[in-house]
Amino acid sequence: MGVDQPSVSRWERGEASPSLDQIAAYEEAAGRPRGYVLVAAGYVDNVPSVERALAADRDLDDEQRGFVLRAYHAARVRLPRR
């Protein structure tokens, strides 16, 4: 996955967090679906749609939700289907 042991140790101690790219690499290496780690870690609920997940996030305002949703849809067009 291209992650060194000191980085993993910092994650385990709560001193740092993996990037979304690193999480995606783990999910792929482990044969898990995208979003598995975020759901398993309790960062997001296992909801059937991105729109519902964003609506449930109380830390985002409407402008932030719109930005994330547009970025998601733009990335989805470029990513291969699984």
N, C-alpha and C positions, 0 to 999 in steps of 0.2 A: 504493500500500500504506500510505500515511500515515507513512512513515519518512523523516526528513530525512538529508541527506548526512553531517553530523557523526556521526550514529548509525551509519551504515554504515561510516564510516571507523574508528570505535572497534571495530566487529566485526572488520574486516579486520586491525587491529593486535592483536587479542586482548585488548583492554582492557574489552570488554563482550560480551555475548551477546544475540542476539535472544530475545524472549519466545516462548512456544509459539504465541500468537496471531499474532505477526509471521511465524513460520515457516509457519503454516497459510495466512496471506494470500499468502505467496510461492508456496507449492505451488499454491494455487488460481489465482493470476495466471499461473503458468507451465504450468498444465494438468497438474500432477503429482499422483499419488495422495497421500492423507494418509500421513504417515510417511516419505515419500520423502527429505526432507532429513536426517532423523535417521539413516536407513540409509546414505545416501550419505556423510554426514560420519563414519560409523563409531561413532556413539553407541549404536546398537542393531543387532543382526544382523537380517537379513531372515528372520524366523521367521513361521510361519503363524498363530500365535496369541499373544494378549496374555499368556495364562497362561505359555506357554513363555518368552516374553521376560522376564517378571518373575522366573521361576524361575532364569534364567540370570544375573540381575543380582546379583552377590555383595555389592554395597554395601547391599542392602535386607535387613532382617530380616523375619520372618513377619508382624509387625504392619504394617509399612510396605507389604509386598506386598499384604496384604488391603485396606488403605486405598486404594492405587492401583487395585486391581482393582475395588473397589466404585465408586470415582469414575469409572473408565472405563465401567463398565456403566451408571451413572446418566447420564453424558453421552451415551452411545450411543443411549439411548432418546429423547433430546431432539434429536439431530442428524439431518438428512435423510440418507437413504441415497445413496451415490454409486455 
